[in-house]
Amino acid sequence: MSGEKMILSHEPVPGYRRVFYIVCLAAVSYLGLIFLRSFL
């Protein structure tokens, strides 16, 4: 093996971070709804 380090890089995709946060918020909200309905 050679002593060189290989770097994997990519250009950031615009809008990806916003979609990621929206999906995480939807998932947490859904789990919270299920949790609350289990007590009612």
VENGIRA-V171477 format. One record per pair of residues at least 12 apart in sequence whose C-alpha atoms are under 7 Angstrom apart, sorted by the first residue. I is the first residue (numbers start at 1). J is the second residue. If there is no record, write none. Layout:
<<I J> <I J>>
//
This chain:
none
//
